[in-house]
Amino acid sequence: MSKVLLALTSAALLGLSGCADMQTKTADKPAAAKATISAEAKAALTAAQADVKDAKAKNALWTTAANALKAAEDAAEKGDSDTVIKQSKLASDHVKKGLAQLDYPLLKVGD
């Protein structure tokens, strides 16, 4: 019984020392450099963010536009310029359609 207890205690201490070692190695590494995107992608992302903000203020934001902007921002963090451009254009397009929808006449059912 005593040998089993000693073995379990040793295993636990060994495991804990391994975890402590991982903490110090992770803390010693410098922060990873932020991925960069092209100037065209930055411009498209900035335009899409402004469009979405405008649509949100007018209560005309489609969820597809918000999702496309989120995808573009995620791609920008990863440095994927092509996806940023594609998703930003999609967000801006859906915002324009949502804003155009505000001009549609109201439908009255029954009367």
N, C-alpha and C positions, 0 to 999 in steps of 0.2 A: 504494500500500500504506500509506503514511504517513498519507494523508488518511482512509482507512478506519479505521485504528487510532485516529486522533484522534476520529473521529465516534463510534466505539463507546465510547471512554472517556468522551466527553462525555455520551452517552446514559446510561451507567451512573451517572455522577455525578449527573446530573439525576434519575434514578430514586431514587437513595439519598437525595437531599435532600428529595424528596417524601415518602419514608417517614419521615424524621426529623421533618418538619413534622407528619405525622399523629400521631406519638407525643406531641408537645407539646400539640396541640389536645385530644387525648383526656384527657391528664392534667389539663388545666385545668378540665374540666367537673366540677361537683359530682356526688356520687353521687345516683342517682335515688332519689326518696322511695319507701319501701316501701309497697306497696299494702295497704289495710286491708280487713277483712271485718267483717260485722255481728256483733253480740254473740251472736246465735243460732248463727251459723256457728262462732264461736270456741268456744262451749259444746259444740257437736256434735263439733268436731274434738278437743277435749280429752277428751271421753267416749270417742270412738273410739280415741284413742291409749292411754287407760287400758285399754280392753277388749282391744285387741291385745296389750298388754304382759302382761295377765293370761293370755290364751290361749297366748301364747308360753311363759310360765313353766310351763304345764301340758301343753305339747307338743300342743296342740289347735288350733293356728293353721292355718286354711285359707289357701291361696295367694290365693284370691279376696279374702279379707279384707285380707291384706297389700297386694295390688294396689290395692284400693279406698282404703285409708288413704294410700298413696303418691299416688294421684290427687287425694285431698282436700288433701294437703299441697302438692302442686304448684299446685292451684287457689287455695289460700290465698296463695301467693306472688304469684299474678297478680291477686288481689283479687276473685275470682269466688265470691261468697258462696253462690249457688244451687248450684253444683257442689260446693262444700265440704260443704254440708248433705246433698246427695244421696249423695255418696260416703262421707261419715262414717256416715250411717244404714245404708248398704249394708255397710260394714265391721263395724259393731256387730251387725247382723243375722246376718252370716255367723259372727261370733265366737260368738254365742249358740248357733247351730246346731252349731258345732264343739265347744263345751263340752257341749252336750246329747248329742252323739255319744259322749262318754266313758262315759255311762251305759248305752249299748247293750250287750247281752250279747255275749260273744265267740262266734264261730262256730268250731266244731271240724269239720274236714273229715276224714272217715274215723274210725274208732275201733273 
